[in-house]
Amino acid sequence: MDIAKIESGEQEAQLRSFLAADPYYGLFFSGNLRAMGLTDPILDYWGGYVKGRLAAVLMRYRANWSILTQEEALDLSPMIRLAEDSGTVNTITGRVWVVERFEQQLTRFVVAEPSHNYFCTLRAEKFAPASIDGVRQAFSADGEKIRELYQGGEMDYLTPEIFRRRIEREGARCYVLEAEDGRLLACAMTLVETDLAAMIGTVYTHPNERGKGYASRVMSALCAALLQDGKEPCLFYSNPAAGSVYLRLGFADIGTFKMTDFQAK
C-alpha cells in the first residue's frame, strides 16, 4: 500500500467520495473535513492506495488517530508506523478490528485504557423525546460555565478555549440544562456534523444531579434540533446506564466502536 498526504484537487475529491461510501464510521472523518478543511494545522489526512485505488484513510486530529477502511485483509502497518513516527499517540478510535491492529502493532506506546462501545443512531420516526424544560442552547460565551460543569470529572479537559473553538471553528452545537442560579446541571453537544448526520458526545450530568433525567432533557433538545435540520443523530456509548437513556429516546444500536487511550512506554 502506497501512502500519500491528501492535500487538494483530485485527492480531495477521491477522499470525499470514499467517505461518502462509509457514512457512519466515516462520520468523524467527514465532519472534521467539513468544519476545518485540509489546511487546519490540527487536522491531517493520508490516503492508502492499492494500485492507484484509495483503499484506506488515516486521520490525525490533534494527537488522536483513526483509520477508515472496510477491507480487513488490508495491511495497515504502514499507516500505523506513520502515526507512531509522529511521536504522539493519545487516542485511537474506529472499528474494533482497526483499533486492535494499533494495539498489536504500536511499539513505542502501550494501551492505557481500552473502551468497547456500542454505535447507535436515531431515526426521526423513532424519536421519543423527554421534557426539555430548562434547556437552552449554549454558545461560546458559556465557556467558563462549561468548564465549571466538567471540572473534576472525566471530561475536565474541556477548557473554555477548547469549547470556544468547537463552537466557533468546528461547527459544534451544544445544549445545556441551567439551574435558576445560573449553574449548568447537564450538557450534550455535537462533536462533528455533516449535511446528513451528526456525532454526539460529551454528554454529561454533574455528579450531584444524576438520576433526575437531566441527560434525557439535553439530549432531547439537541436531537430535536438535529432532526429538524435533516441530520441523523449518532453516538457511541459503553456505560449501560447511559445506553438506557439513549435507547428510551429511540436510538438503536447498529454496530460496535472502539476507543483506546495510549501512553508512551
Disulfide bonds with the S-S distance in Angstrom:
none
